[in-house]
Amino acid sequence: MNPNYGYQLYQAERPQTRAEILAADARRGRWAVAHSRRGRRSAERQGRGRGIMVIIAGRTARAA
């Protein structure tokens, strides 16, 4: 058993102030932006996401 289990339960169940809620929301927002940018950059570097568009563009060009 974790020695801080009682304190963790207290922290989990206590109500948060408006400032704590806003700070947590801002922190989660920054995390989401950073991770979405990282995912987009790594996909571009690896060439993913572009191949299917080339295939679709090629088919639409031939069909027209």
MARLOBA-211049 format. One record per residue (C-alpha): x, y, z. Coordinates in steps of 0.02 Angstrom, whole numbers, padded with zeros to 5 digits, always signed. Example, Ala and Ser with C-alpha at 12.3 -4.5 7.8 and 13.67 -1.06 7.14 Angstrom:
2
+00615-00225+00390;+00684-00053+00357;
//
This chain:
64
+00000+00000+00000;+00060+00174-00042;+00108+00273+00115;+00025+00429+00043;-00138+00341-00001;-00241+00437+00127;-00177+00603+00062;-00209+00550-00118;-00389+00510-00074;-00407+00678+00011;-00337+00768-00142;-00450+00670-00261;-00609+00705-00164;-00585+00885-00109;-00671+01017-00214;-00559+01122-00326;-00564+01311-00327;-00607+01404-00487;-00424+01456-00506;-00365+01275-00493;-00492+01218-00622;-00440+01356-00744;-00255+01319-00717;-00283+01133-00749;-00383+01172-00907;-00245+01286-00971;-00113+01155-00933;-00212+01020-01026;-00237+01139-01172;-00051+01175-01187;-00015+00989-01178;-00141+00951-01316;-00072+01087-01430;+00107+01028-01405;+00064+00847-01440;-00043+00884-01592;+00099+00988-01667;+00223+00849-01631;+00110+00721-01716;+00088+00829-01870;+00274+00865-01886;+00324+00683-01866;+00195+00630-01997;+00261+00760-02119;+00441+00707-02088;+00399+00525-02118;+00297+00563-02273;+00136+00496-02200;-00031+00570-02243;+00022+00630-02413;+00020+00467-02510;-00167+00440-02502;-00198+00617-02563;-00085+00586-02713;-00181+00426-02752;-00349+00513-02735;-00291+00661-02839;-00227+00542-02973;-00392+00449-02983;-00495+00607-02990;-00383+00678-03125;-00401+00522-03230;-00588+00510-03202;-00619+00689-03256;
//
